[in-house]
Amino acid sequence: MALWQKRRTLTKVRTRIKELRARYDLTQEELAKKVGVRRETILFIEKGNYNPSLLLAHDIAKALRTTIDDLFIFEEDIGRR
C-alpha cells in the first residue's frame, strides 16, 4: 500500500460546521444558500460523508467567520497503526 493510501486510512475528518452554524443561528439551508450549494451538501459534510473542495471549504469558513484550519479537525486513528 502506498504511503498516501495508508495515511488516508488513518485520518478521520470532523467538522465544526454544525457548532458554528448554531453560533450564528444559521440553518443548513441558509448556509447552503450563502455558499451556493444544496442543503444536502452541508448535511453530508457535517456528517463526514463528503469532503468539500478547497474552494467550498474556503467559502464555508468565510460564511462562518472562521478559518479552514478551525473548521476542519483531522484526527488520526492511532489504534490502526
N, CA, C and O atoms as CSV, one atom per row, in Angstrom:
chain,resi,resn,atom,element,x,y,z
A,1,MET,N,N,0.851,-1.173,0.000
A,1,MET,CA,C,0.000,0.000,0.000
A,1,MET,C,C,0.900,1.240,0.000
A,1,MET,O,O,1.873,1.310,0.751
A,2,ALA,N,N,0.570,2.202,-0.837
A,2,ALA,CA,C,1.333,3.438,-0.917
A,2,ALA,C,C,1.152,4.247,0.365
A,2,ALA,O,O,0.143,4.117,1.058
A,3,LEU,N,N,2.140,5.080,0.668
A,3,LEU,CA,C,2.103,5.884,1.889
A,3,LEU,C,C,0.852,6.758,1.945
A,3,LEU,O,O,0.220,6.856,2.997
A,4,TRP,N,N,0.481,7.398,0.824
A,4,TRP,CA,C,-0.695,8.282,0.852
A,4,TRP,C,C,-1.965,7.485,1.120
A,4,TRP,O,O,-2.886,7.987,1.763
A,5,GLN,N,N,-2.024,6.227,0.624
A,5,GLN,CA,C,-3.200,5.398,0.887
A,5,GLN,C,C,-3.256,5.009,2.355
A,5,GLN,O,O,-4.327,5.020,2.962
A,6,LYS,N,N,-2.115,4.665,2.927
A,6,LYS,CA,C,-2.061,4.309,4.342
A,6,LYS,C,C,-2.451,5.510,5.197
A,6,LYS,O,O,-3.241,5.384,6.132
A,7,ARG,N,N,-1.903,6.653,4.877
A,7,ARG,CA,C,-2.213,7.879,5.614
A,7,ARG,C,C,-3.708,8.183,5.548
A,7,ARG,O,O,-4.313,8.586,6.541
A,8,ARG,N,N,-4.289,7.986,4.377
A,8,ARG,CA,C,-5.702,8.263,4.192
A,8,ARG,C,C,-6.575,7.390,5.099
A,8,ARG,O,O,-7.595,7.859,5.604
A,9,THR,N,N,-6.199,6.163,5.305
A,9,THR,CA,C,-6.997,5.281,6.157
A,9,THR,C,C,-6.826,5.607,7.635
A,9,THR,O,O,-7.628,5.169,8.460
A,10,LEU,N,N,-5.806,6.358,7.974
A,10,LEU,CA,C,-5.540,6.664,9.379
A,10,LEU,C,C,-6.114,8.008,9.823
A,10,LEU,O,O,-6.040,8.351,11.003
A,11,THR,N,N,-6.678,8.763,8.902
A,11,THR,CA,C,-7.139,10.097,9.233
A,11,THR,C,C,-8.655,10.192,9.132
A,11,THR,O,O,-9.252,9.786,8.136
A,12,LYS,N,N,-9.260,10.730,10.171
A,12,LYS,CA,C,-10.689,10.976,10.172
A,12,LYS,C,C,-10.893,12.485,10.219
A,12,LYS,O,O,-10.213,13.191,10.964
A,13,VAL,N,N,-11.824,12.968,9.426
A,13,VAL,CA,C,-12.088,14.402,9.386
A,13,VAL,C,C,-13.393,14.685,10.105
A,13,VAL,O,O,-14.429,14.091,9.808
A,14,ARG,N,N,-13.321,15.593,11.045
A,14,ARG,CA,C,-14.527,16.090,11.710
A,14,ARG,C,C,-14.661,17.559,11.354
A,14,ARG,O,O,-13.672,18.223,11.046
A,15,THR,N,N,-15.862,18.057,11.396
A,15,THR,CA,C,-16.047,19.483,11.135
A,15,THR,C,C,-16.735,20.145,12.317
A,15,THR,O,O,-17.375,19.495,13.143
A,16,ARG,N,N,-16.581,21.444,12.366
A,16,ARG,CA,C,-17.247,22.248,13.385
A,16,ARG,C,C,-18.392,23.047,12.772
A,16,ARG,O,O,-18.881,24.005,13.370
A,17,ILE,N,N,-18.813,22.648,11.578
A,17,ILE,CA,C,-19.833,23.411,10.864
A,17,ILE,C,C,-21.113,23.535,11.690
A,17,ILE,O,O,-21.646,24.634,11.843
A,18,LYS,N,N,-21.604,22.429,12.216
A,18,LYS,CA,C,-22.854,22.466,12.982
A,18,LYS,C,C,-22.729,23.399,14.189
A,18,LYS,O,O,-23.623,24.199,14.464
A,19,GLU,N,N,-21.623,23.286,14.892
A,19,GLU,CA,C,-21.374,24.144,16.063
A,19,GLU,C,C,-21.350,25.623,15.666
A,19,GLU,O,O,-21.950,26.462,16.337
A,20,LEU,N,N,-20.654,25.933,14.576
A,20,LEU,CA,C,-20.544,27.329,14.157
A,20,LEU,C,C,-21.850,27.846,13.558
A,20,LEU,O,O,-22.172,29.026,13.696
A,21,ARG,N,N,-22.598,26.972,12.898
A,21,ARG,CA,C,-23.917,27.392,12.400
A,21,ARG,C,C,-24.806,27.810,13.566
A,21,ARG,O,O,-25.525,28.806,13.486
A,22,ALA,N,N,-24.747,27.041,14.646
A,22,ALA,CA,C,-25.553,27.362,15.832
A,22,ALA,C,C,-25.132,28.706,16.414
A,22,ALA,O,O,-25.973,29.498,16.840
A,23,ARG,N,N,-23.833,28.956,16.430
A,23,ARG,CA,C,-23.330,30.228,16.969
A,23,ARG,C,C,-23.926,31.418,16.221
A,23,ARG,O,O,-24.254,32.440,16.824
A,24,TYR,N,N,-24.060,31.276,14.908
A,24,TYR,CA,C,-24.581,32.368,14.083
A,24,TYR,C,C,-26.052,32.176,13.713
A,24,TYR,O,O,-26.582,32.880,12.853
A,25,ASP,N,N,-26.706,31.215,14.371
A,25,ASP,CA,C,-28.136,30.956,14.190
A,25,ASP,C,C,-28.481,30.757,12.714
A,25,ASP,O,O,-29.418,31.361,12.191
A,26,LEU,N,N,-27.702,29.898,12.058
A,26,LEU,CA,C,-27.922,29.580,10.647
A,26,LEU,C,C,-28.413,28.142,10.501
A,26,LEU,O,O,-27.914,27.235,11.166
A,27,THR,N,N,-29.377,27.950,9.639
A,27,THR,CA,C,-29.809,26.591,9.317
A,27,THR,C,C,-28.884,26.049,8.226
A,27,THR,O,O,-28.103,26.792,7.633
A,28,GLN,N,N,-28.985,24.758,7.973
A,28,GLN,CA,C,-28.221,24.175,6.869
A,28,GLN,C,C,-28.617,24.844,5.553
A,28,GLN,O,O,-27.766,25.124,4.709
A,29,GLU,N,N,-29.893,25.092,5.391
A,29,GLU,CA,C,-30.406,25.728,4.173
A,29,GLU,C,C,-29.818,27.129,3.989
A,29,GLU,O,O,-29.403,27.490,2.887
A,30,GLU,N,N,-29.782,27.909,5.057
A,30,GLU,CA,C,-29.243,29.273,4.972
A,30,GLU,C,C,-27.760,29.267,4.638
A,30,GLU,O,O,-27.307,30.057,3.810
A,31,LEU,N,N,-27.002,28.384,5.275
A,31,LEU,CA,C,-25.579,28.283,4.970
A,31,LEU,C,C,-25.380,27.830,3.529
A,31,LEU,O,O,-24.523,28.357,2.819
A,32,ALA,N,N,-26.163,26.864,3.105
A,32,ALA,CA,C,-26.059,26.365,1.734
A,32,ALA,C,C,-26.284,27.490,0.725
A,32,ALA,O,O,-25.556,27.595,-0.262
A,33,LYS,N,N,-27.272,28.317,0.968
A,33,LYS,CA,C,-27.546,29.445,0.063
A,33,LYS,C,C,-26.380,30.425,0.038
A,33,LYS,O,O,-26.026,30.944,-1.021
A,34,LYS,N,N,-25.781,30.680,1.203
A,34,LYS,CA,C,-24.643,31.613,1.275
A,34,LYS,C,C,-23.452,31.135,0.453
A,34,LYS,O,O,-22.723,31.946,-0.116
A,35,VAL,N,N,-23.254,29.815,0.390
A,35,VAL,CA,C,-22.072,29.286,-0.299
A,35,VAL,C,C,-22.399,28.679,-1.662
A,35,VAL,O,O,-21.501,28.206,-2.359
A,36,GLY,N,N,-23.682,28.687,-2.047
A,36,GLY,CA,C,-24.063,28.253,-3.379
A,36,GLY,C,C,-24.124,26.755,-3.608
A,36,GLY,O,O,-23.791,26.269,-4.689
A,37,VAL,N,N,-24.559,26.010,-2.568
A,37,VAL,CA,C,-24.728,24.559,-2.712
A,37,VAL,C,C,-26.108,24.170,-2.189
A,37,VAL,O,O,-26.849,25.009,-1.677
A,38,ARG,N,N,-26.438,22.906,-2.323
A,38,ARG,CA,C,-27.702,22.402,-1.788
A,38,ARG,C,C,-27.553,22.093,-0.298
A,38,ARG,O,O,-26.449,21.854,0.192
A,39,ARG,N,N,-28.670,22.102,0.403
A,39,ARG,CA,C,-28.679,21.807,1.838
A,39,ARG,C,C,-28.070,20.443,2.115
A,39,ARG,O,O,-27.365,20.262,3.107
A,40,GLU,N,N,-28.344,19.482,1.237
A,40,GLU,CA,C,-27.828,18.128,1.426
A,40,GLU,C,C,-26.303,18.098,1.428
A,40,GLU,O,O,-25.696,17.284,2.124
A,41,THR,N,N,-25.692,18.972,0.660
A,41,THR,CA,C,-24.229,19.041,0.641
A,41,THR,C,C,-23.704,19.414,2.017
A,41,THR,O,O,-22.751,18.807,2.505
A,42,ILE,N,N,-24.317,20.402,2.640
A,42,ILE,CA,C,-23.915,20.804,4.000
A,42,ILE,C,C,-24.133,19.640,4.964
A,42,ILE,O,O,-23.278,19.360,5.803
A,43,LEU,N,N,-25.270,18.965,4.846
A,43,LEU,CA,C,-25.568,17.806,5.693
A,43,LEU,C,C,-24.488,16.736,5.550
A,43,LEU,O,O,-23.983,16.225,6.550
A,44,PHE,N,N,-24.135,16.397,4.312
A,44,PHE,CA,C,-23.137,15.351,4.068
A,44,PHE,C,C,-21.764,15.752,4.610
A,44,PHE,O,O,-21.036,14.913,5.140
A,45,ILE,N,N,-21.413,17.020,4.480
A,45,ILE,CA,C,-20.126,17.486,5.020
A,45,ILE,C,C,-20.141,17.391,6.544
A,45,ILE,O,O,-19.177,16.921,7.147
A,46,GLU,N,N,-21.228,17.835,7.165
A,46,GLU,CA,C,-21.331,17.775,8.621
A,46,GLU,C,C,-21.237,16.347,9.140
A,46,GLU,O,O,-20.639,16.108,10.189
A,47,LYS,N,N,-21.814,15.406,8.424
A,47,LYS,CA,C,-21.800,14.004,8.856
A,47,LYS,C,C,-20.497,13.293,8.507
A,47,LYS,O,O,-20.281,12.152,8.916
A,48,GLY,N,N,-19.628,13.964,7.753
A,48,GLY,CA,C,-18.366,13.349,7.366
A,48,GLY,C,C,-18.496,12.409,6.181
A,48,GLY,O,O,-17.604,11.598,5.933
A,49,ASN,N,N,-19.595,12.506,5.445
A,49,ASN,CA,C,-19.818,11.653,4.280
A,49,ASN,C,C,-19.302,12.264,2.985
A,49,ASN,O,O,-19.325,11.617,1.938
A,50,TYR,N,N,-18.842,13.497,3.051
A,50,TYR,CA,C,-18.390,14.199,1.853
A,50,TYR,C,C,-17.287,15.175,2.240
A,50,TYR,O,O,-17.430,15.947,3.188
A,51,ASN,N,N,-16.195,15.131,1.501
A,51,ASN,CA,C,-15.107,16.085,1.711
A,51,ASN,C,C,-15.227,17.177,0.658
A,51,ASN,O,O,-15.154,16.898,-0.539
A,52,PRO,N,N,-15.410,18.421,1.097
A,52,PRO,CA,C,-15.601,19.508,0.135
A,52,PRO,C,C,-14.307,19.858,-0.590
A,52,PRO,O,O,-13.210,19.548,-0.125
A,53,SER,N,N,-14.460,20.502,-1.724
A,53,SER,CA,C,-13.297,21.031,-2.433
A,53,SER,C,C,-12.679,22.140,-1.579
A,53,SER,O,O,-13.306,22.638,-0.644
A,54,LEU,N,N,-11.483,22.506,-1.900
A,54,LEU,CA,C,-10.817,23.582,-1.167
A,54,LEU,C,C,-11.595,24.888,-1.303
A,54,LEU,O,O,-11.723,25.644,-0.340
A,55,LEU,N,N,-12.111,25.146,-2.498
A,55,LEU,CA,C,-12.892,26.368,-2.717
A,55,LEU,C,C,-14.157,26.377,-1.860
A,55,LEU,O,O,-14.480,27.392,-1.243
A,56,LEU,N,N,-14.870,25.258,-1.818
A,56,LEU,CA,C,-16.077,25.185,-0.989
A,56,LEU,C,C,-15.726,25.302,0.492
A,56,LEU,O,O,-16.430,25.983,1.238
A,57,ALA,N,N,-14.665,24.656,0.920
A,57,ALA,CA,C,-14.225,24.769,2.322
A,57,ALA,C,C,-13.919,26.220,2.665
A,57,ALA,O,O,-14.269,26.696,3.745
A,58,HIS,N,N,-13.267,26.920,1.748
A,58,HIS,CA,C,-12.952,28.340,1.949
A,58,HIS,C,C,-14.238,29.158,2.076
A,58,HIS,O,O,-14.360,29.998,2.968
A,59,ASP,N,N,-15.196,28.910,1.180
A,59,ASP,CA,C,-16.454,29.653,1.215
A,59,ASP,C,C,-17.239,29.397,2.502
A,59,ASP,O,O,-17.824,30.318,3.072
A,60,ILE,N,N,-17.248,28.150,2.951
A,60,ILE,CA,C,-17.940,27.816,4.205
A,60,ILE,C,C,-17.249,28.503,5.380
A,60,ILE,O,O,-17.912,29.090,6.236
A,61,ALA,N,N,-15.933,28.432,5.422
A,61,ALA,CA,C,-15.183,29.088,6.503
A,61,ALA,C,C,-15.452,30.586,6.517
A,61,ALA,O,O,-15.651,31.176,7.579
A,62,LYS,N,N,-15.459,31.187,5.363
A,62,LYS,CA,C,-15.718,32.632,5.266
A,62,LYS,C,C,-17.131,32.961,5.752
A,62,LYS,O,O,-17.325,33.930,6.486
A,63,ALA,N,N,-18.118,32.157,5.345
A,63,ALA,CA,C,-19.508,32.379,5.765
A,63,ALA,C,C,-19.678,32.220,7.268
A,63,ALA,O,O,-20.533,32.865,7.874
A,64,LEU,N,N,-18.859,31.357,7.867
A,64,LEU,CA,C,-18.942,31.108,9.314
A,64,LEU,C,C,-17.906,31.909,10.102
A,64,LEU,O,O,-17.706,31.681,11.295
A,65,ARG,N,N,-17.256,32.844,9.422
A,65,ARG,CA,C,-16.293,33.779,10.046
A,65,ARG,C,C,-15.184,33.056,10.800
A,65,ARG,O,O,-14.868,33.381,11.945
A,66,THR,N,N,-14.608,32.073,10.130
A,66,THR,CA,C,-13.513,31.316,10.724
A,66,THR,C,C,-12.517,30.956,9.628
A,66,THR,O,O,-12.638,31.413,8.492
A,67,THR,N,N,-11.540,30.140,9.978
A,67,THR,CA,C,-10.553,29.686,9.004
A,67,THR,C,C,-10.813,28.222,8.671
A,67,THR,O,O,-11.510,27.521,9.406
A,68,ILE,N,N,-10.251,27.773,7.567
A,68,ILE,CA,C,-10.371,26.363,7.208
A,68,ILE,C,C,-9.766,25.501,8.305
A,68,ILE,O,O,-10.320,24.457,8.650
A,69,ASP,N,N,-8.630,25.928,8.857
A,69,ASP,CA,C,-7.979,25.166,9.934
A,69,ASP,C,C,-8.891,25.001,11.144
A,69,ASP,O,O,-8.886,23.947,11.779
A,70,ASP,N,N,-9.662,26.013,11.466
A,70,ASP,CA,C,-10.566,25.931,12.611
A,70,ASP,C,C,-11.857,25.183,12.283
A,70,ASP,O,O,-12.538,24.687,13.181
A,71,LEU,N,N,-12.184,25.105,11.019
A,71,LEU,CA,C,-13.424,24.470,10.595
A,71,LEU,C,C,-13.319,22.951,10.536
A,71,LEU,O,O,-14.268,22.241,10.870
A,72,PHE,N,N,-12.156,22.457,10.109
A,72,PHE,CA,C,-11.958,21.016,9.944
A,72,PHE,C,C,-10.921,20.499,10.922
A,72,PHE,O,O,-9.867,21.109,11.103
A,73,ILE,N,N,-11.221,19.376,11.550
A,73,ILE,CA,C,-10.335,18.763,12.528
A,73,ILE,C,C,-9.932,17.397,11.987
A,73,ILE,O,O,-10.781,16.543,11.735
A,74,PHE,N,N,-8.646,17.202,11.814
A,74,PHE,CA,C,-8.137,15.945,11.297
A,74,PHE,C,C,-7.628,15.114,12.473
A,74,PHE,O,O,-6.744,15.550,13.210
A,75,GLU,N,N,-8.192,13.912,12.646
A,75,GLU,CA,C,-7.825,13.057,13.757
A,75,GLU,C,C,-7.231,11.759,13.206
A,75,GLU,O,O,-7.810,11.121,12.326
A,76,GLU,N,N,-6.097,11.390,13.725
A,76,GLU,CA,C,-5.507,10.133,13.320
A,76,GLU,C,C,-6.053,9.015,14.199
A,76,GLU,O,O,-6.212,9.173,15.409
A,77,ASP,N,N,-6.331,7.900,13.569
A,77,ASP,CA,C,-6.804,6.714,14.285
A,77,ASP,C,C,-5.569,5.945,14.758
A,77,ASP,O,O,-5.048,5.089,14.042
A,78,ILE,N,N,-5.109,6.256,15.962
A,78,ILE,CA,C,-3.870,5.690,16.491
A,78,ILE,C,C,-3.970,4.176,16.653
A,78,ILE,O,O,-2.960,3.484,16.531
A,79,GLY,N,N,-5.139,3.656,16.921
A,79,GLY,CA,C,-5.312,2.228,17.113
A,79,GLY,C,C,-5.045,1.391,15.878
A,79,GLY,O,O,-4.858,0.179,15.989
A,80,ARG,N,N,-5.023,2.004,14.705
A,80,ARG,CA,C,-4.837,1.267,13.454
A,80,ARG,C,C,-3.393,1.263,12.987
A,80,ARG,O,O,-3.104,0.698,11.932
A,81,ARG,N,N,-2.490,1.858,13.713
A,81,ARG,CA,C,-1.085,1.917,13.305
A,81,ARG,C,C,-0.391,0.610,13.464
A,81,ARG,O,O,0.797,0.501,13.161
